[in-house]
């Protein structure tokens, strides 16, 4: 791999690595694999450094395109999980409200965010990779149609077809189940925390972790959306709002520096 000057490496990595990690993580549902793949994406970008776009916004689209091409090669064509497996993992046992009630508010908020984040990401991992990528660039990266299609290397019309299919599958799955879509639905995060911990879907809070859970530290309490006067506890109902409101996955604090060092070594 050709090395870059330190300032070149930092200019390539620093503005983009967090959003790029978010994209890769959502497509893999695996923090360790996402970190490895992210390093490989930036290695590809360094090898093609002279071809990068001049504008920062265009560079992000270019990097997402490199990431998507790499993932198309490495991810199986069929999803590694499906909706039946997700139901078996989270909904096959009786609900347990005692676990959430027994926790302090900070612990409870962390585990509820962990469960919501993990569940919503697992839902999109039930999609085929092409539809999954279209859903992620739209609803999580929030790219407009034209740059989203460019990042995936397909026409805008093909992108819209993939996105429509992905939205329908995600909506059809969540609509009769999830409390965040309809408060009358049976699947409620506080009642599923105990099952999710028992099945290893989320990790317990450890003393060494200082009360933080594996994916991220939320900026707002679980169940609240928006900022300031816009915050509300009402269910989001809209799929775009649910996914658009998820916090970014938590990353190792030194990951950006390690990526820069790798490219400049």
C-alpha positions as CSV (number, residue, x, y, z in Angstrom):
1,X,0.0,0.0,0.0
2,X,1.5,3.4,-0.9
3,X,1.9,5.7,2.0
4,X,0.6,9.2,2.2
5,X,2.1,12.2,3.9
6,X,0.6,12.6,7.4
7,X,-1.3,15.8,6.4
8,X,-2.7,14.0,3.4
9,X,-3.7,11.0,5.4
10,X,-5.4,13.1,8.0
11,X,-7.2,15.2,5.4
12,X,-8.5,11.9,3.8
13,X,-9.6,10.2,7.1
14,X,-10.7,12.8,9.6
15,X,-13.7,14.4,7.9
16,X,-15.2,11.0,6.8
17,X,-14.2,8.0,9.0
18,X,-17.1,8.3,11.5
19,X,-19.9,8.4,8.8
20,X,-18.1,5.7,6.8
21,X,-17.8,3.5,9.9
22,X,-21.6,4.0,10.4
23,X,-22.3,2.9,6.9
24,X,-20.1,-0.2,7.1
25,X,-21.3,-1.2,10.6
26,X,-25.0,-1.0,9.5
27,X,-24.3,-3.4,6.6
28,X,-22.3,-5.9,8.7
29,X,-23.8,-5.6,12.2
30,X,-20.4,-6.5,13.5
31,X,-18.1,-3.9,15.2
32,X,-14.9,-5.8,14.7
33,X,-15.6,-6.6,11.1
34,X,-16.6,-3.0,10.4
35,X,-13.3,-1.7,11.8
36,X,-11.3,-4.1,9.6
37,X,-13.3,-3.3,6.5
38,X,-12.9,0.4,7.2
39,X,-9.2,0.1,7.3
40,X,-9.3,-1.7,4.0
41,X,-11.5,1.0,2.4
42,X,-9.0,3.7,3.4
43,X,-6.2,1.6,2.1
44,X,-8.0,1.5,-1.3
45,X,-8.6,5.2,-1.1
46,X,-4.9,5.8,-0.4
47,X,-4.0,3.8,-3.5
48,X,-6.3,5.9,-5.5
49,X,-5.5,9.2,-3.7
50,X,-4.7,11.1,-6.9
51,X,-8.1,10.3,-8.3
52,X,-10.1,11.6,-5.3
53,X,-12.6,14.4,-5.8
54,X,-11.6,17.9,-4.8
55,X,-14.7,18.7,-2.8
56,X,-15.1,17.2,0.7
57,X,-18.8,16.3,0.0
58,X,-17.8,14.5,-3.2
59,X,-15.0,12.7,-1.4
60,X,-17.5,11.2,1.0
61,X,-19.6,9.9,-1.9
62,X,-16.4,8.5,-3.4
63,X,-15.4,6.8,-0.2
64,X,-18.9,5.3,0.3
65,X,-18.6,4.0,-3.2
66,X,-15.3,2.3,-2.4
67,X,-16.8,0.8,0.8
68,X,-19.9,-0.4,-1.0
69,X,-17.8,-2.1,-3.7
70,X,-15.7,-3.8,-1.1
71,X,-18.8,-5.0,0.8
72,X,-20.4,-6.3,-2.4
73,X,-17.4,-8.6,-2.8
74,X,-17.3,-9.7,0.9
75,X,-20.8,-10.0,2.0
76,X,-22.9,-13.1,1.1
77,X,-25.6,-12.4,-1.5
78,X,-28.2,-13.6,0.9
79,X,-28.6,-12.1,4.4
80,X,-26.8,-13.7,7.2
81,X,-29.8,-13.2,9.5
82,X,-33.5,-13.2,8.6
83,X,-36.7,-12.0,10.2
84,X,-37.5,-15.4,11.6
85,X,-34.2,-15.6,13.4
86,X,-34.7,-12.1,14.8
87,X,-38.1,-13.1,16.1
88,X,-36.7,-16.3,17.6
89,X,-33.9,-14.3,19.3
90,X,-36.0,-11.5,20.8
91,X,-39.6,-12.7,20.9
92,X,-39.6,-16.4,21.5
93,X,-39.6,-16.1,25.3
94,X,-42.1,-14.5,27.7
95,X,-41.5,-10.8,28.4
96,X,-39.6,-9.8,31.5
97,X,-40.4,-6.3,32.8
98,X,-38.5,-6.9,36.1
99,X,-35.1,-6.5,34.5
100,X,-35.6,-2.9,33.3
101,X,-37.4,-1.9,36.5
102,X,-34.5,-3.1,38.6
103,X,-32.0,-0.8,36.9
104,X,-31.0,2.7,37.8
105,X,-32.1,5.4,35.2
106,X,-28.7,5.7,33.5
107,X,-28.3,1.9,33.3
108,X,-31.8,1.5,32.0
109,X,-31.4,4.2,29.4
110,X,-28.2,2.7,28.1
111,X,-29.6,-0.8,27.8
112,X,-32.8,0.4,26.2
113,X,-30.8,2.3,23.6
114,X,-28.6,-0.7,23.1
115,X,-31.6,-2.9,22.4
116,X,-33.3,-0.4,20.1
117,X,-30.1,0.3,18.2
118,X,-29.2,-3.4,17.9
119,X,-32.8,-4.4,16.9
120,X,-33.2,-1.7,14.3
121,X,-29.8,-2.6,12.8
122,X,-30.6,-6.3,12.8
123,X,-33.8,-5.6,11.0
124,X,-32.0,-4.0,8.0
125,X,-29.5,-6.8,8.1
126,X,-32.4,-9.1,7.1
127,X,-32.4,-7.3,3.7
128,X,-30.3,-8.4,0.8
129,X,-27.0,-6.4,0.6
130,X,-28.1,-4.1,-2.3
131,X,-31.4,-3.1,-0.6
132,X,-29.6,-2.8,2.7
133,X,-27.1,-0.4,1.2
134,X,-29.8,1.7,-0.4
135,X,-31.7,1.9,2.9
136,X,-28.6,2.9,4.9
137,X,-27.4,5.7,2.5
138,X,-31.0,7.1,2.5
139,X,-32.2,6.9,6.0
140,X,-29.0,6.8,8.1
141,X,-26.4,8.7,6.0
142,X,-29.4,10.8,4.7
143,X,-27.9,11.3,1.2
144,X,-30.1,12.8,-1.6
145,X,-31.2,10.5,-4.4
146,X,-28.5,11.4,-6.9
147,X,-25.4,11.2,-4.7
148,X,-26.9,8.1,-3.0
149,X,-27.2,6.4,-6.4
150,X,-23.7,7.5,-7.4
151,X,-22.2,6.1,-4.2
152,X,-23.8,2.7,-4.9
153,X,-22.7,2.7,-8.6
154,X,-26.2,2.4,-10.0
155,X,-28.7,4.6,-11.8
156,X,-31.1,6.8,-9.8
157,X,-34.1,4.7,-11.0
158,X,-32.4,1.5,-9.9
159,X,-31.6,3.1,-6.5
160,X,-35.2,4.1,-6.1
161,X,-36.4,0.6,-6.8
162,X,-34.0,-0.9,-4.3
163,X,-35.0,1.7,-1.7
164,X,-38.7,1.1,-2.2
165,X,-38.3,-2.7,-1.7
166,X,-36.2,-2.1,1.4
167,X,-38.7,0.3,2.9
168,X,-41.6,-2.1,2.3
169,X,-39.8,-5.1,3.9
170,X,-38.7,-3.1,6.9
171,X,-42.1,-1.5,7.3
172,X,-44.0,-4.8,6.9
173,X,-41.8,-6.3,9.6
174,X,-42.0,-3.5,12.1
175,X,-45.6,-2.3,11.6
176,X,-47.3,-5.2,13.5
177,X,-44.6,-5.6,16.1
178,X,-42.7,-2.5,17.2
179,X,-43.8,0.0,19.9
180,X,-41.9,2.8,18.1
181,X,-44.2,2.4,15.1
182,X,-47.4,1.9,17.0
183,X,-47.8,2.2,20.8
184,X,-50.4,-0.6,20.7
185,X,-47.9,-3.1,19.2
186,X,-46.7,-6.0,21.5
187,X,-43.0,-5.7,21.3
188,X,-41.7,-3.1,23.8
189,X,-38.1,-2.6,24.6
190,X,-38.4,-2.5,28.4
191,X,-40.1,-5.9,28.4
192,X,-37.4,-7.4,26.1
193,X,-34.2,-6.3,27.8
194,X,-34.1,-9.4,30.0
195,X,-34.5,-11.7,27.0
196,X,-31.9,-9.7,24.9
197,X,-29.4,-10.0,27.8
198,X,-30.1,-13.7,28.2
199,X,-29.7,-14.4,24.5
200,X,-26.5,-12.3,24.2
201,X,-28.2,-9.9,21.8
202,X,-27.0,-7.1,24.0
203,X,-24.2,-7.1,26.6
204,X,-24.6,-6.4,30.3
205,X,-23.1,-3.3,31.8
206,X,-19.8,-4.2,33.4
207,X,-17.9,-2.5,36.1
208,X,-14.9,-2.1,33.8
209,X,-17.1,-0.4,31.2
210,X,-18.1,2.4,33.5
211,X,-21.7,1.9,32.8
212,X,-21.4,2.2,29.0
213,X,-22.7,-0.4,26.6
214,X,-21.2,-1.8,23.5
215,X,-22.6,0.3,20.6
216,X,-22.8,3.9,21.8
217,X,-23.4,6.5,24.5
218,X,-26.7,8.2,23.7
219,X,-26.9,12.0,23.8
220,X,-30.5,11.9,25.0
221,X,-32.5,9.6,27.3
222,X,-34.1,6.6,25.7
223,X,-37.5,7.3,24.2
224,X,-36.8,11.0,23.5
225,X,-36.3,12.4,20.0
226,X,-35.2,15.7,18.6
227,X,-33.7,18.5,20.6
228,X,-34.9,21.2,22.9
229,X,-38.6,22.0,22.5
230,X,-38.9,19.4,19.7
231,X,-38.2,16.5,22.1
232,X,-41.2,14.2,22.6
233,X,-41.9,10.8,24.0
234,X,-44.5,9.8,21.3
235,X,-43.7,6.9,19.0
236,X,-42.1,8.0,15.8
237,X,-44.5,5.9,13.6
238,X,-42.4,6.9,10.5
239,X,-39.6,4.5,9.5
240,X,-37.4,7.3,8.2
241,X,-37.7,9.1,11.6
242,X,-36.9,6.0,13.6
243,X,-33.7,5.2,11.7
244,X,-32.8,8.9,11.2
245,X,-32.9,9.3,15.0
246,X,-30.6,6.5,15.9
247,X,-27.3,7.7,17.3
248,X,-24.1,6.8,15.5
249,X,-22.4,3.6,16.6
250,X,-19.8,4.1,19.3
251,X,-16.3,3.7,18.0
252,X,-12.9,3.3,19.7
253,X,-11.7,6.8,20.6
254,X,-8.4,6.2,18.8
255,X,-9.7,4.7,15.6
256,X,-9.3,7.8,13.5
257,X,-5.7,8.3,14.7
258,X,-4.9,4.6,13.9
259,X,-6.3,4.9,10.4
260,X,-4.2,8.0,9.8
261,X,-1.1,6.3,11.1
262,X,-1.8,3.2,8.9
263,X,-2.0,5.4,5.8
264,X,1.1,7.4,6.7
265,X,3.3,4.5,7.7
